[in-house]
């Protein structure tokens, strides 16, 4: 029963954000209440993260950040990150990815092909990739996402 309620709640959350748009979690809680769904702010936060919604500062609302990315492209990116990336670090809205010699362009291409909305572009040299993160998006979150994909890698900073 619990997962059914969660599924219904998450469906409602997605529908409200996509059709009405909300600026704050409080607004979202009120919209859910109107349709008979009562939940806590903590649960709502978890739901938003599970559904892949990010709050975008400059747009003042929530957007879906993980588009329907083809699984094969995501798997390819994961393999590229695991096999060739030595470190991933961020500064402001820039992510610097260090790869083994000669592999930066292949990894950058894999990042570009996935088409994450958080990333507006990559520039690759021989062993370094500069990735520019969209305004209002936390580069730390994107770094966390990359690091999670490469978790099984040994010696990652």
C-alpha positions in Angstrom: 0.0 0.0 0.0 2.8 2.4 0.9 4.5 2.2 -2.5 1.2 2.7 -4.2 0.7 5.9 -2.2 4.2 7.0 -3.1 3.6 6.3 -6.7 0.4 8.3 -6.8 2.0 11.2 -4.9 5.0 11.3 -7.2 2.6 11.2 -10.3 0.7 14.1 -8.8 3.9 16.1 -8.1 5.2 15.6 -11.6 1.8 16.6 -13.0 1.6 19.8 -10.9 5.1 20.9 -11.8 4.7 20.2 -15.5 1.2 21.7 -15.8 1.0 24.5 -13.2 4.5 25.2 -12.3 5.4 26.0 -8.7 8.1 28.2 -7.2 8.6 26.7 -3.8 8.1 23.4 -2.0 5.5 25.2 0.2 3.5 26.0 -3.0 3.8 22.4 -4.0 2.6 21.1 -0.6 -0.5 23.4 -0.9 -1.3 22.2 -4.4 -1.0 18.6 -3.3 -3.3 19.3 -0.3 -5.9 20.7 -2.7 -6.1 17.3 -4.4 -6.2 15.4 -1.0 -2.6 14.5 -0.7 -1.0 15.4 2.6 2.7 14.9 3.0 5.7 16.3 4.9 8.3 18.7 3.5 11.0 16.1 4.0 9.1 13.5 2.0 8.4 16.0 -0.7 12.1 16.8 -0.9 13.0 13.1 -1.3 10.2 12.8 -4.0 11.6 15.8 -5.9 15.1 14.3 -5.8 13.9 10.8 -6.9 11.9 12.3 -9.7 14.9 14.3 -10.9 13.6 17.8 -10.3 16.0 20.6 -9.6 15.1 24.1 -8.3 16.5 26.6 -10.8 17.3 29.9 -9.1 17.1 32.2 -12.1 13.8 30.7 -13.3 12.3 30.6 -9.9 10.7 27.2 -10.1 11.3 23.5 -10.5 12.3 21.7 -13.8 13.0 18.1 -14.6 16.7 17.7 -14.9 17.1 14.1 -16.0 15.5 13.9 -19.4 14.6 10.6 -20.8 18.2 9.7 -21.6 18.6 6.5 -23.7 20.0 3.8 -21.4 22.8 2.8 -23.9 24.2 6.3 -23.9 24.0 6.5 -20.1 25.8 3.1 -19.8 28.4 4.3 -22.3 29.1 7.5 -20.3 29.3 5.4 -17.1 31.9 3.1 -18.7 33.9 6.0 -20.1 33.9 7.7 -16.7 34.9 4.5 -14.9 37.6 3.6 -17.3 39.3 6.9 -18.1 38.6 9.6 -15.6 41.2 10.2 -12.9 39.5 13.2 -11.1 36.4 15.4 -11.2 36.4 18.8 -9.5 34.3 22.0 -9.7 34.7 25.7 -9.3 31.7 28.0 -9.6 29.9 26.8 -12.8 32.9 24.9 -14.3 33.8 21.3 -13.9 37.4 20.1 -14.6 37.6 16.5 -15.5 41.1 14.9 -15.7 41.4 11.7 -17.8 44.2 9.4 -18.7 46.3 10.6 -21.6 44.5 10.8 -25.0 41.0 10.0 -23.5 39.5 13.5 -22.8 37.8 13.8 -26.2 36.1 10.4 -26.0 34.8 11.1 -22.5 33.7 14.6 -23.5 31.8 13.2 -26.5 30.1 10.6 -24.2 29.0 13.5 -21.9 27.7 15.5 -24.8 25.8 12.6 -26.3 23.9 12.0 -23.0 22.7 15.6 -23.3 22.3 16.5 -19.6 20.3 19.7 -19.3 22.7 20.8 -16.5 25.6 21.0 -18.9 25.7 23.6 -21.7 29.0 22.5 -23.2 32.4 20.7 -23.0 35.8 21.5 -24.3 38.4 18.7 -24.4 42.1 18.6 -24.8 44.3 15.5 -24.5 43.7 14.7 -20.8 41.5 17.5 -19.5 37.9 18.4 -20.1 36.3 21.7 -19.1 32.6 21.4 -18.6 30.4 24.4 -18.3 27.3 24.1 -16.1 24.1 26.1 -16.8 23.3 29.1 -14.7 21.4 28.4 -11.6 22.6 24.7 -11.5 24.9 23.5 -8.7 28.2 22.3 -10.3 28.6 20.3 -7.0 25.4 18.3 -7.8 26.7 17.5 -11.3 30.1 16.4 -9.9 28.3 14.2 -7.4 26.4 12.6 -10.3 29.6 11.9 -12.2 31.3 10.6 -9.1 28.4 8.3 -8.4 28.6 6.9 -11.9 32.3 6.1 -11.4 32.0 4.8 -7.8 33.6 1.4 -8.5 36.7 3.3 -9.8 39.7 3.1 -7.5 41.8 6.1 -6.7 39.2 8.8 -7.7 39.7 12.1 -5.8 
